[in-house]
Amino acid sequence: MTITLYALDGCPYCERVADRLDELDVEYERVPVEPLHSSRDEVKRVSGQRVVPVLVDDERGVTMPESENVLEYVERTLA
C-alpha cells in the first residue's frame, strides 16, 4: 500500500478526503491522529506541520496537507 491518510476522527475535512478515496476504491491506510495539535508528533514528522488531513503517496513521493489540495491531487492522480 502506498497511500496513507493521516486523519482526525470526526474532522469533516478528513472525512471528505476519506469518502472520496473510498468512492474511487483507492486502497489506503488511515492513520488516526490525536485531537490535540501538540500531540501530533507523527504528522509533524511526516509533513512538517500538525494540521490534518495529510495524504502521503509513497509511490509518487508526494506528501500533501490541506483537504482541497488533497482532493485535487486525488482527482488528478488517483481517479
Residue pairs with C-beta under 8 A, 6 or more apart in sequence:
1 27
1 28
1 29
2 57
2 58
2 59
2 60
3 21
3 26
3 27
3 28
3 29
3 55
3 56
3 57
3 58
3 78
4 28
4 29
4 30
4 31
4 55
4 56
4 58
5 14
5 17
5 18
5 21
5 28
5 29
5 30
5 31
5 53
5 54
5 55
5 56
6 31
6 33
6 42
6 43
6 46
6 47
6 52
6 53
6 54
6 55
6 56
7 14
7 15
7 17
7 18
7 30
7 31
7 32
7 33
7 52
7 53
8 14
8 32
8 33
8 34
8 35
8 52
8 53
9 32
11 52
11 53
13 52
13 53
13 67
14 52
14 53
14 67
16 67
16 71
17 53
17 55
17 67
17 70
17 71
17 74
18 30
18 53
20 71
20 74
20 75
21 28
21 74
21 78
24 74
24 78
24 79
26 74
26 78
31 42
33 40
33 42
33 43
33 52
34 40
37 50
37 51
38 50
40 50
40 52
43 49
43 50
43 51
43 52
43 54
44 50
46 54
46 56
46 63
47 54
47 56
47 63
47 65
49 65
51 65
51 66
52 65
53 65
53 67
53 70
54 63
54 64
54 65
54 70
55 62
55 63
55 64
55 65
55 70
55 73
55 74
56 62
56 63
56 64
57 63
57 64
57 73
57 77
57 78
60 77
62 73
64 70
64 73
